[in-house]
Amino acid sequence: MKFALFSKRQSKKKDPKKERIKLRLPLAVKIIYAIAAVCLLVYVAFLLSESFADFFNRYVSSAVRAILAHLTNWIPFSLAEFFLLLIPIWIILISRAVLKRYGDTLSETLSAAVCVLSAIALIFSTFTFGFAPAYRGSTLDKKLGIQRTEVSADELYETSMILVEKLKEEVGNVSYGEDGFSIMPYGKAQMNDKLLDAFDTASDKYTFIQKLNSRIKPVMLSKAMSYTHITGVYTFFTGEANINVDFPDYTLPYTAAHELSHQRGIAREDEANFVAYLVCSASEDSYIRYTAYLGLYEYVASALMQADSDLYMRSYSSLPLCVKDELAAYSRFFEPYVDSTASEVSETVNNTFLTIHGTEGTKSYGMVVDLAVAYYKPQIN
């Protein structure tokens, strides 16, 4: 009788339906979630205080970005691309390892799931400490002391003509190939060095631009990346500025400067575009200045074409013939990528990400025009 009672109690204790759920988490996972909880509070503080976001971006996030950049700087390829390509393998290996460690009970299964999801918490913490405040701080027009307002077609035209004149000053120093494209007179490593020199000069003038010794990472699958219409990307979790090297030479310095601007704490796309322009246009290298003027001209001319087609044609007709040929060559180059499904998917994902962080979504790329007009307005008036 006693044996039967003992057996009954034992079987009741092992009944999985009445098992008390208790998570068994490694100390590292607990620390990750604790940090993520703190980061959530810090992120709320960014939303509530622009000045706190500026302070954090300048004195805390700058250190995080610098550490990440230095840790990955010695690697000649994009570590972020390597990680992303191996995501399916990482998921399988991590899931198998965690499930093997925790077994089959409900508590152990939930513990395994919480451990796996800690990777998301870690990414969120890295983003919060390294890049999030840059989205919530003061805008670039305030930092530059310029007044950003709605622009007229006439202002767009006058700004475009300023850029046309600057292009005319540089084309004599630029060589062009038979395909119509200009030729960068050095390799990507030297381009990187010239851009870093330009950033150092810009940092002395604009103290909100972080000084940082880093390198541009070429994307191995650049050809495939072209179908997404992505020319570059800053990966905050590795601190790398990556560029699509499948695109023509004249796009590379300006695109690289855009991604290097992100790496230095300029998060909003229109602002990164304009900081790239300020940096490249101040370069001692003629070709880099040329790419800055042409890159910004394309944005301004596109806005002008929508505002007043006649003024656009007047502006376009004033371009040097070699620049017109370069723009025509780019149109031919980009034609195979125009209507790709990959571009629609990447557009949706990127637009969602940017909108969540308080910008105008992918439309914010073209808002560099407002900054350009505001910057050159004293010359227009």
For each residue, the residues with C-beta under 8 A, 3 or more apart:
1: 4 5
2: 5 6
3: 6 7
4: 1 7 8
5: 1 2 8 9
6: 2 3 9 10
7: 3 4 10 11
8: 4 5 11 12
9: 5 6 12 13
10: 6 7 13 14
11: 7 8 14 15
12: 8 9 15 18
13: 9 10
14: 10 11
15: 11 12 18 19
16: 19 105 106
17:
18: 12 15
19: 15 16 105 106 107
20: 107
21: 106 107 110
22: 107
23: 107 110 111 114
24: 102 107 108 111
25: 29 30 111 114 115
26: 29 30 115
27: 30 31
28: 31 32
29: 25 26 32 33 114 115 118
30: 25 26 27 33 34
31: 27 28 34 35
32: 28 29 35 36 118 121 122 125
33: 29 30 36 37 118 121
34: 30 31 37 38
35: 31 32 38 39 121 125
36: 32 33 39 40 121 122 124 125
37: 33 34 40 41
38: 34 35 41 42
39: 35 36 42 43 124 125 128 129
40: 36 37 43 44 128
41: 37 38 44 45
42: 38 39 45 46 56 128 129
43: 39 40 46 47 128 132
44: 40 41 47 48
45: 41 42 48 49 52 53
46: 42 43 49 52 53 56 132 133 135 136
47: 43 44 136
48: 44 45 52
49: 45 46 52 53
50: 53 54 136 137 138
51: 54 55 138
52: 45 46 48 49 55 56 133
53: 45 46 49 50 56 57 133 134 136 137
54: 50 51 57 58 133 137 138
55: 51 52 58 59
56: 42 46 52 53 59 60 61 133
57: 53 54 60 61 62 133 134 137 265
58: 54 55 61 62 208 210 265
59: 55 56 62 63
60: 56 57 63 64 129 133
61: 56 57 58 64 65 129 130 131 132 133 134 265
62: 57 58 59 65 66 210 264 265
63: 59 60 66 67
64: 60 61 67 68 126 129 130
65: 61 62 68 69 130 131 210 212 236 239 263 264 265
66: 62 63 69 70 210 212 239
67: 63 64 70 71 239
68: 64 65 71 72 126 130 236 237 238 239
69: 65 66 72 73 212 214 239 240 263
70: 66 67 73 213 214 239
71: 67 68 239
72: 68 69 75 79 238 239 240
73: 69 70 213 214 215
74:
75: 72 79 217
76:
77: 81 82 217 218 220
78: 81 82 217 218 219 220 235 238 240 242
79: 72 75 82 83 217 238 240
80: 83 84 217 235 237 238 240 242
81: 77 78 84 85 217 219 220 221 242
82: 77 78 79 85 86
83: 79 80 86 87 90 238
84: 80 81 87
85: 81 82 221
86: 82 83 89 90
87: 83 84 90 91
88: 91 92
89: 86 92 93
90: 83 86 87 93 94
91: 87 88 94 95
92: 88 89 95 96
93: 89 90 96 97
94: 90 91 97 98 116 119
95: 91 92 98 99 112 116
96: 92 93 99 100
97: 93 94 100 101
98: 94 95 101 102 112 115 116
99: 95 96 102 103 109 112
100: 96 97
101: 97 98 112
102: 24 98 99 108 109 111 112 115
103: 99 108
104: 108 109
105: 16 19 108 109
106: 16 19 21 109 110
107: 19 20 21 22 23 24 110 111
108: 24 102 103 104 105 111 112
109: 99 102 104 105 106 112 113
110: 21 23 106 107 113 114
111: 23 24 25 102 107 108 114 115
112: 95 98 99 101 102 108 109 115 116
113: 109 110 116 117
114: 23 25 29 110 111 117 118
115: 25 26 29 98 102 111 112 118
116: 94 95 98 112 113 119
117: 113 114 120 121
118: 29 32 33 114 115 121 122
119: 94 116 122 123
120: 117 123 124
121: 32 33 35 36 117 118 124 125
122: 32 36 118 119 125 126
123: 119 120 126 127 237
124: 36 39 120 121 127 128
125: 32 35 36 39 121 122 128 129
126: 64 68 122 123 129 130 236 237
127: 123 124 130 131 132 236 237
128: 39 40 42 43 124 125 131 132
129: 39 42 60 61 64 125 126 132
130: 61 64 65 68 126 127 236 239
131: 61 65 127 128 134 135 236 262 265 267
132: 43 46 61 127 128 129 135 136 357
133: 46 52 53 54 56 57 60 61 136 137
134: 53 57 61 131 137 265 266 267 268
135: 46 131 132 267 268 357 358 359
136: 46 47 50 53 132 133 358
137: 50 53 54 57 133 134
138: 50 51 54 142 143
139: 142 143 148 268 271
140: 143 144 266 268 270 271 274 275 371
141: 144 146 147 148 371 374
142: 138 139 145
143: 138 139 140 206 208
144: 140 141 206 375
145: 142
146: 141 371 374 375 377
147: 141 374 377
148: 139 141 370 371 374
149: 370 374
150: 370
151: 155 156 303 369 370 373
152: 155 156 307
153: 156 157 304 307 308 311
154: 157 158 311
155: 151 152 158 159 373 377 380
156: 151 152 153 159 160 300 303 304 307 308 311 369 373
157: 153 154 160 161 304 308 311 312 314 315
158: 154 155 161 162 376 379 380
159: 155 156 162 163 300 369 372 373 376 380
160: 156 157 163 164 297 300 301 304 315
161: 157 158 164 165 315 318
162: 158 159 165 166 376 379 380
163: 159 160 166 167 293 296 297 300
164: 160 161 167 168 297 315 318 319
165: 161 162 168 169
166: 162 163 169 170 281 289 293
167: 163 164 170 171 290 293 294 297 319 320 323
168: 164 165 171 320
169: 165 166 172
170: 166 167 173 174 286 287 289 290 293
171: 167 168 174 290 320 322 323
172: 169
173: 170 286 287 290
174: 170 171 182 183 286 287 290 322
175: 182 183 185
176: 180 181 182 183 322 325 326
177: 180 181 182 183
178:
179: 329
180: 176 177 325 326 328 329
181: 176 177 248 249 250 326 329 330 333
182: 174 175 176 177 248 249 250 287 290 322 326
183: 174 175 176 177 249
184: 191 249 250 252 253 287
185: 175 287
186: 190 191 194
187: 190 191
188: 191 192 216 218 245 252
189: 192 193
190: 186 187 193 194
191: 184 186 187 188 194 195 216 252 253 256 288
192: 188 189 195 196 215 216 256
193: 189 190 196 197
194: 186 190 191 197 198 253 283 284 285 288
195: 191 192 198 199 216 253 256 257 260 279 280 283 288
196: 192 193 199 200 213 214
197: 193 194 200 201 283 284
198: 194 195 201 202 257 279 280 282 283 284 285 288
199: 195 196 202 203 209 211 212 257 260 264 279
200: 196 197 203 204 211
201: 197 198 204 205 279 282
202: 198 199 205 206 209 275 278 279 282
203: 199 200 206 207 209 210 211
204: 200 201
205: 201 202 282
206: 143 144 202 203 209 275 278
207: 203
208: 58 143 265
209: 199 202 203 206 261 264 265 266 275 279
210: 58 62 65 66 203 264 265
211: 199 200 203
212: 65 66 69 199 263 264
213: 70 73 196
214: 69 70 73 196 239 241 260 263
215: 73 192 241
216: 188 191 192 195 241 242 243 256 259 260
217: 75 77 78 79 80 81 240 241 242 243
218: 77 78 188 222 242 243 245
219: 78 81 222 225 242 243 244 245
220: 77 78 81
221: 81 85 224 225
222: 218 219 225 226 244 245 246 247
223: 226 246
224: 221 227 228 342
225: 219 221 222 228 230 244 246
226: 222 223 229 244 246 247 337
227: 224 337 340 342 343
228: 224 225 340 342 343 345 346
229: 226 337 340 343 346 347
230: 225 233 244 346 350
231: 243 244 247 251 255
232: 241 242 243 244 255 256 258 259
233: 230 242 259
234: 240 241 242 259 262 263
235: 78 80 238 239 240 242
236: 65 68 126 127 130 131 239
237: 68 80 123 126 127
238: 68 72 78 79 80 83 235
239: 65 66 67 68 69 70 71 72 130 214 235 236 263
240: 69 72 78 79 80 217 234 235 263
241: 214 215 216 217 232 234 256 259 260 262 263
242: 78 80 81 216 217 218 219 232 233 234 235 259
243: 216 217 218 219 231 232 252 255 256 259
244: 219 222 225 226 230 231 232 247 255
245: 188 218 219 222 252
246: 222 223 225 226
247: 222 226 231 244 251 252 255 333
248: 181 182 251 252 326 329 330 333
249: 181 182 183 184 252
250: 181 182 184 253 254 290 291 294 295 326
251: 231 247 248 254 255 291 295 330
252: 184 188 191 243 245 247 248 249 255 256 291
253: 184 191 194 195 250 256 257 280 287 288 291 292
254: 250 251 257 258 276 277 280 291 292 294 295
255: 231 232 243 244 247 251 252 258 259 276
256: 191 192 195 216 232 241 243 252 253 259 260
257: 195 198 199 253 254 260 261 275 276 277 279 280 292
258: 232 254 255 261 262 272 273 275 276
259: 216 232 233 234 241 242 243 255 256 262 263 272
260: 195 199 214 216 241 256 257 263 264 276 279
261: 209 257 258 264 266 271 272 275 276 279
262: 131 234 241 258 259 265 266 267 272
263: 65 69 212 214 234 239 240 241 259 260
264: 62 65 199 209 210 212 260 261
265: 57 58 61 62 65 131 134 208 209 210 262
266: 134 140 209 261 262 271 272 275
267: 131 134 135 262 271 272 357
268: 134 135 139 140 271 272 359 364
269: 272 273 354 359 362 364 365 367 368
270: 140 273 274 364 365 366 367 368 370 371
271: 139 140 261 266 267 268 274 275 368 371
272: 258 259 261 262 266 267 268 269 275 276
273: 258 269 270 276 277 296 299 365 368 371
274: 140 270 271 277 278 368 371 372 375
275: 140 202 206 209 257 258 261 266 271 272 278 279
276: 254 255 257 258 260 261 272 273 279 280 292 295
277: 254 257 273 274 280 281 292 295 296 368 372
278: 202 206 274 275 281 282
279: 195 198 199 201 202 209 257 260 261 275 276 282 283 292
280: 195 198 253 254 257 276 277 283 288 289 291 292 295
281: 166 277 278 289 292 293
282: 198 201 202 205 278 279
283: 194 195 197 198 279 280 288 289 292
284: 194 197 198
285: 194 198 288 289
286: 170 173 174 289 290
287: 170 173 174 182 184 185 253 290 291
288: 191 194 195 198 253 280 283 285 291 292
289: 166 170 280 281 283 285 286 292 293
290: 167 170 171 173 174 182 250 286 287 293 294
291: 250 251 252 253 254 280 287 288 294 295
292: 253 254 257 276 277 279 280 281 283 288 289 295 296
293: 163 166 167 170 281 289 290 296 297
294: 167 250 254 290 291 297 298 323 326
295: 250 251 254 276 277 280 291 292 298 299
296: 163 273 277 292 293 299 300 368 372
297: 160 163 164 167 293 294 300 301
298: 294 295 301 302 327
299: 273 295 296 302 303 366 368 369 372
300: 156 159 160 163 296 297 303 304 369 372 373
301: 160 297 298 304 305 312 315 316
302: 298 299 305 306 366
303: 151 156 299 300 306 307 366 369
304: 153 156 157 160 300 301 307 308 311 312 315
305: 301 302 309 312
306: 302 303
307: 152 153 156 303 304 311 312
308: 153 156 157 304 311 312
309: 305 312 313
310: 313 314
311: 153 154 156 157 304 307 308 314 315
312: 157 301 304 305 307 308 309 315 316
313: 309 310 316 317
314: 157 310 311 317 318
315: 157 160 161 164 301 304 311 312 318 319
316: 301 312 313 319 324
317: 313 314
318: 161 164 314 315
319: 164 167 315 316 323 324 327
320: 167 168 171 323 324
321: 324 325
322: 171 174 176 182 325 326
323: 167 171 294 319 320 326 327
324: 316 319 320 321 327 328
325: 176 180 321 322 328 329
326: 176 180 181 182 248 250 294 322 323 329 330
327: 298 319 323 324 330 331
328: 180 324 325 331 332
329: 179 180 181 248 325 326 332 333
330: 181 248 251 326 327 333 334
331: 327 328 334 335
332: 328 329 335
333: 181 247 248 329 330
334: 330 331 337 338
335: 331 332 338
336:
337: 226 227 229 334 340 343
338: 334 335 343
339: 343
340: 227 228 229 337 343 344
341: 344 345
342: 224 227 228 345 346
343: 227 228 229 337 338 339 340 346 347
344: 340 341 347 348
345: 228 341 342 348 349
346: 228 229 230 342 343 349 350
347: 229 343 344 350 351 362
348: 344 345 351 352
349: 345 346 352 353
350: 230 346 347 353 354 361 362
351: 347 348 354 355 361 362
352: 348 349 355 356 361
353: 349 350 356 357
354: 269 350 351 357 359 360 361 362 364
355: 351 352 358 359 360 361
356: 352 353
357: 132 135 267 353 354
358: 135 136 355
359: 135 268 269 354 355 364
360: 354 355 363 364 367
361: 350 351 352 354 355 364
362: 269 347 350 351 354 365
363: 360 366 367
364: 268 269 270 354 359 360 361 367
365: 269 270 273 362 368
366: 270 299 302 303 363 369
367: 269 270 360 363 364 370 371
368: 269 270 271 273 274 277 296 299 365 371 372
369: 151 156 159 299 300 303 366 372 373
370: 148 149 150 151 270 367 373 374
371: 140 141 146 148 270 271 273 274 367 368 374 375
372: 159 274 277 296 299 300 368 369 375 376
373: 151 155 156 159 300 369 370 376 377 380
374: 141 146 147 148 149 370 371 377
375: 144 146 274 371 372
376: 158 159 162 372 373 379 380
377: 146 147 155 373 374 380 381
378: 381
379: 158 162 376
380: 155 158 159 162 373 376 377
381: 377 378
